[in-house]
Amino acid sequence: MNKTYTDLCDILGVRYPIIQGAMAWVATAELSSAVSNAGGLGILSPVTTRGLVEEIEISKRLTKNPFGVNIPVMSPNSDEVVKIVISEEIPIVTTSVGDPNKFTSILQREGIKVIHVVTNIKHAKKAEYAGVDAVVAMGTEAGGHVGREEITTSVLVQNIVDNVKIPVIAAGGIINSDNLLSVFTLGAEGVQCGTRFIATEECIAHKNYKRAIINAETDSTKIIARDIVPARVVKNKFSEWF
Ligand SMILES: Cc1cc2nc3c(=O)[nH]c(=O)nc-3n(C[C@H](O)[C@H](O)[C@H](O)COP(=O)(O)O)c2cc1C
């Protein structure tokens, strides 16, 4: 591998500190292996129509570079996903939605790097205490499920950088190199992007979904289901129900 850009790259074994975040239903082998082939880190979602084992099999054919798998800790089949990532010798896992203590040491004993996704400082400290290798600080700009606290990415990143000693990866509203540089000035060592990667040829998302992202203005999204599981979505007829 040629020159890398941050210590995080060396931890993950990638050239660029750019992670394609897991996205249920759309982070399939085609997308994640394209990102890994380009020198970033692709992350597979365990939630796809083909299922995780097949996604991993296809990914291993499509890339020789590292790729990861996401484990939503509270999901009913998370124990099964842990068994699969260990037996398939996946080098990196992102854990989200749940207690970082549940799987971190089990995975690390197998040589797997663990990155935990957090949306507030308390959870970042808890993840560091659990021994994770890095945290993703995901601000309220993010697509999909967001933290109840609705902290913006810049505020969250800066405060988490000040409160933990492990590498911090910024997520939420990062779509280009300007955004990347802005979070690096706050102390982040990497970025995790989701929505931007949906609007790519390699993503299996429907073309209307991609078009909605590309055509989106600054006020085209809203947070729904604040009382249950808050999520940022594109404003449309469905989101009007909430
Ligand atoms: C459609 C969608 C589904 C997502 N599903 C997951 C998921 O299953 N697990 C997870 O950890 N993060 C999930 N995320 C969050 C992304 O991994 C990433 O952190 C987030 O999209 C970053 O913000 P951005 O969309 O502004 O780039 C999802 C995001 C989107 C947009």
Ligand as a Chemical Component Dictionary entry (heavy atoms), coordinates in Angstrom:
data_LIG
# 
_chem_comp.id                   LIG 
_chem_comp.type                 NON-POLYMER 
_chem_comp.pdbx_formal_charge   0 
_chem_comp.three_letter_code    LIG 
# 
loop_
_chem_comp_atom.comp_id 
_chem_comp_atom.atom_id 
_chem_comp_atom.alt_atom_id 
_chem_comp_atom.type_symbol 
_chem_comp_atom.charge 
_chem_comp_atom.model_Cartn_x 
_chem_comp_atom.model_Cartn_y 
_chem_comp_atom.model_Cartn_z 
_chem_comp_atom.pdbx_ordinal 
LIG C1  C1  C 0 -30.644 4.640  4.462  1  
LIG C2  C2  C 0 -29.658 4.573  5.599  2  
LIG C3  C3  C 0 -29.584 3.397  6.346  3  
LIG C4  C4  C 0 -28.639 3.311  7.402  4  
LIG N1  N1  N 0 -28.545 2.131  8.088  5  
LIG C5  C5  C 0 -27.593 2.006  9.052  6  
LIG C6  C6  C 0 -27.416 0.761  9.721  7  
LIG O1  O1  O 0 -28.108 -0.228 9.454  8  
LIG N2  N2  N 0 -26.439 0.683  10.680 9  
LIG C7  C7  C 0 -25.652 1.763  10.998 10 
LIG O2  O2  O 0 -24.780 1.645  11.876 11 
LIG N3  N3  N 0 -25.806 2.954  10.373 12 
LIG C8  C8  C 0 -26.734 3.094  9.414  13 
LIG N4  N4  N 0 -26.864 4.293  8.741  14 
LIG C9  C9  C 0 -25.955 5.419  9.073  15 
LIG C10 C10 C 0 -24.750 5.448  8.110  16 
LIG O3  O3  O 0 -23.909 4.329  8.300  17 
LIG C11 C11 C 0 -23.911 6.737  8.310  18 
LIG O4  O4  O 0 -23.355 6.797  9.593  19 
LIG C12 C12 C 0 -24.726 8.005  8.060  20 
LIG O5  O5  O 0 -25.484 7.845  6.881  21 
LIG C13 C13 C 0 -23.787 9.206  7.940  22 
LIG O6  O6  O 0 -24.493 10.377 7.646  23 
LIG P1  P1  P 0 -24.792 10.907 6.130  24 
LIG O7  O7  O 0 -25.957 10.105 5.639  25 
LIG O8  O8  O 0 -25.117 12.334 6.306  26 
LIG O9  O9  O 0 -23.546 10.667 5.337  27 
LIG C14 C14 C 0 -27.804 4.414  7.706  28 
LIG C15 C15 C 0 -27.916 5.590  6.945  29 
LIG C16 C16 C 0 -28.813 5.670  5.903  30 
LIG C17 C17 C 0 -28.881 6.943  5.094  31 
# 
loop_
_chem_comp_bond.comp_id 
_chem_comp_bond.atom_id_1 
_chem_comp_bond.atom_id_2 
_chem_comp_bond.value_order 
_chem_comp_bond.pdbx_ordinal 
LIG C1  C2  SING 1  
LIG C2  C3  SING 2  
LIG C2  C16 DOUB 3  
LIG C3  C4  DOUB 4  
LIG C4  N1  SING 5  
LIG C4  C14 SING 6  
LIG N1  C5  DOUB 7  
LIG C5  C6  SING 8  
LIG C5  C8  SING 9  
LIG C6  O1  DOUB 10 
LIG C6  N2  SING 11 
LIG N2  C7  SING 12 
LIG C7  O2  DOUB 13 
LIG C7  N3  SING 14 
LIG N3  C8  DOUB 15 
LIG C8  N4  SING 16 
LIG N4  C9  SING 17 
LIG N4  C14 SING 18 
LIG C9  C10 SING 19 
LIG C10 O3  SING 20 
LIG C10 C11 SING 21 
LIG C11 O4  SING 22 
LIG C11 C12 SING 23 
LIG C12 O5  SING 24 
LIG C12 C13 SING 25 
LIG C13 O6  SING 26 
LIG O6  P1  SING 27 
LIG P1  O7  DOUB 28 
LIG P1  O8  SING 29 
LIG P1  O9  SING 30 
LIG C14 C15 DOUB 31 
LIG C15 C16 SING 32 
LIG C16 C17 SING 33 
# 
